[in-house]
Structure formats: structure tokens, C-alpha cells
């Protein structure tokens, strides 16, 4: 902890403010930036209590201190004003807050969640580890005229306040996301849910989503091991989508520019999730490159398929000009792990591939559902869907 003096408010956006502060005195004096999630005003000269841990540890996301409170200000305030909320997020932490969850008894949607047969109705759910892929997928989905409503369901394995995501703010402003649902201890979405299961169901039944995106928020944690990384939570997401009658589409973490061998090609994170932790099959997107990179990925995927019946859809990547067009339409740079798509195009092109293939699959799912055929996430159904996508690639 430290104290800092407000210099000015640099930026205000829904759910958060960025404040310039002065820390220390004399030769130790430094200018820094701090984030506040409170809905209150800050004036130059005010003294703030700051959590400085992340900056002192030089963690990658943000580079901000966090405002705990105004020093000496004992005014009572509600950090998350609601209508019916009695469910606490960040429970028993000093900043615990009550939110309006969709499931609770006073919610107008409570009766919906009493239904034991509630399902995702074969809705595609694109699942991925890196938050940086969210704008690429959403922009590519929205570029198709036939695309309906898109919802983003944010789990709680990374950032808890969704306002930390500039991508979410930009996507909503651009009309590329129709709704945001924060689950578990994550908070600040258009809807709040206690679990990932009800968050997914809310996306389908309350927000009427035709496609659901489920990627971690910014600020994932990793330890260089196959056990201690935020993405492990995605196994639970796969299971939730499967048992609730959705279709799990998996966007792998890919790179051919990351200097760490464990992240070369298909990251060891994706390999751990799909090779060991999931108990259900997914439809996995993989890019054709026609060179050593593709051979490397095929060897990695062959290893995965020794123990799991995942369905792999290999697709031709769009030209990089498509990425440039999508980025221009989005209005902010596409970057991941500090690299632009020009430095490491494969992960971004694979995100576009996933979006395009998902749109292509919508007609197939609709026809199959209307015909009364099984659309659950069984290996046979995923195999049939994968075959359809392979045969019809390029028809969008």
C-alpha cells in the first residue's frame, strides 16, 4: 500500500477512471497512473490510498496502481448500485459488492432459471484463453451480414472488473458486441451471473445470442507449468457448454513469434486443457499454412487426438489484408502478448478463421435442428459438423 496525491483525471469510461497521481517526496517523487472503479469524483490535491503491488512486481497487464479509497474520507457509498442484488462478488474481501444476478429470487428472470430443462439450444460457443483475440473474433463475426446477436460471457480466472477491458468498451461502442455477462466473481457486465453455467444460459435466453464468445478477461496468470495457469478454467467452460446443449468451438492459443518453446505452435496451455483436463470433445480450429508451421501443429494435434476425440477443422487462412480491414473497422490495434498481427499473424488469422467457420456452421445447425436431428455436442455430431465445414469452406 502507498498514498498518492491526485494530479488530474486522465480518462473516464463506464465503470472506471484513470487518474494521474504523485507518489513520494523530493528525489523519490514519481508520477504514476491509478485506476478507480468507484463512481466518484477526484480533485487535484486529494490524497488516495493505493494498492501498488502489481506495478512494483512489474506485472504485464495495465501498469496501474489501484485506488482503494480516499484518505480520511468516511462517506458511505455503493460501488455497484443495483435493483435487487443480494449476491456478493469478491465475497469477504474488503471490496465485496452486491450485484443484481440473473438467477436470484428477486430477479425478474428467476423463474427462467428454475427450469431444469433449460439448454443452450445448440448455440455455438467460441472458447479461448487470450482476451486479445476477443476483438478479432467479434469483428470478424460482425463483418458477415447474416450474423445475428453476439454475447460475451466473461469468466473470473483473470481480471474481475470487466471495465479493465478496453476491448469490451470499444466492441460495444462499435456495435460488435450486443451484450456482456460477467460470471463468478467477475463483475460489471450488462448482466451478472453466479456461475458460468447460468451466464451462458443468460446469454442465450435473456440476450438471445446467436453466437456466444467465452474468453478470459485481461490479466491472465501463468507459472510456466501445465497446472498453474488461468486457462485451466476453460475446461469447466467446455463441460458447461457440452452438458447444457451448446456446441463448444475452441480457439487454440497459437504463436510462431513467442520466444518461449512451450508456447510455440499450439501453446502448452491449449495442449494441457484439451489433452488432459477436458472430459468432453470440442471442435478445434487450426490454420493451414502449407509449410513447416503446419507440420509442427499437425504433430501437436496428433498427440492430442491419441486420448481425445476432438474434431479438428483445418481451414485456409484469409489474407492479411482482411485483418487490416477488420482492424480499421474496429478502430484500435490488434495486438497479443505485446506483438501486432504483422509480427505474428497466425493467432489473429486463426481467430478470423474461427469466426468465419462459426458463421458458416449456423445454417447447418439450424437445418439439423429443424429436422429434429441431434445437435448435442457428441463426438458424432461434432464430426458431422466438422465434415460440413470442411466441404463447404469458402462458401460464405
Phi, psi and omega in degrees: 000153176206171174244147179218156181253134181293129171263312180192160172270118185274324184204140173234130173218166185307120175091352180199160175228147173250125188239133172277131183229157175249128180243148176075182181222159176057228181291342180272359183291137179217151175262133181218177178238143181227150179253136171240134176259002182275147178270077180211164182266152179232133181244147177306137179097343178292146181260129182244147169269127187238142168268115186253008190302310186298319180292317181297329178274356179059044177287155193287321190278122169090297187073032182245149163281167179239132179283124176270313181188168169280131180295129177079001179263115182251021179292131177286136180213156179254117183286336181220085182293131182225188182249322184224000193296126172233003178267130182266137169251155192054047187304132176064012167270158182303334181257026179302146182216147179270134181232163179274091179279147185293336188273334195293167192300325182276354181289143175293350180256007185303316183296328177301318185276002171277344181289121181283344181260011182299132183221170177276357173054044176064025178289132175292136176235115179272118187250133179204159184274320190268124178298332181296342178274347181303310181294329180293313180296313183296317180295320179292320176300311185292341180289347180268130184296332183277356183290132178268228185274141181238128177239146176250123176253118184257120174285183186244024182276355178230230178306139176270310176284123181293339180295345174296339185270108173293332179298316181298316179300314182292318180297320179291320179297327181273358181074019180269345171234135179267333183201152178231131181236123179260135188237164182062230179268358172292147184211162176106003179282179175296329175229151176244143178223150181285323184230164176295329181296309181287333175296317177296316180295323177295322178300319182282313191265331178266315182267355176058039183290137173271331174223138179245135174255132179226096179231151180297157175286181177290155174087044179290157179250143176215154182232008183077011179240161178279007182247320188258075174212150186303327185295347176305329181299338182293338174298319177296322179296315177303314181296317180298314179300317183294310185288339180269004176084023172262183179240116183276114174257129186247126176262110184289155170278119186234151170192145170235017177239346180292126182289346181278123184301323184295343179254008181285138184066233176277117186304150176299339175297307179298320180297322178292317181297307186278338182268337186229320192270331183277145177252359179235157180278155176231166169262115187255130179268136180219139184269136171279128176239343178068023181216197182298332179297316179294319178298321179297315180293323179296323176294319179296317181290324177301322178294320178298319187282357176292331183240353182223149181263047175294145178261122183257127176251106175275128182227153175288134179283146172293165176289158180294341177295330176295319177299318180298319179294316180295319179298318179296318179294322180292318175098355175228158182292143169274114176222157177209130180053037177081006182240141177279170179291339177287330179278329184213077190289333189303312181299323181288319178295326178291325176297319176294318177303315180299317180296313182297316180293326178295315177298317179300327184284342187299318180296319180297315180296318180297314180297318181294319179294315180297332179275000179076018180271158182297130176234023176286169183273047177281157178304322181293317180293318178297322178296318179295319178295317178298320178295318178300314181296319180296318182287333187251012179304136178090002182271356180291000000 
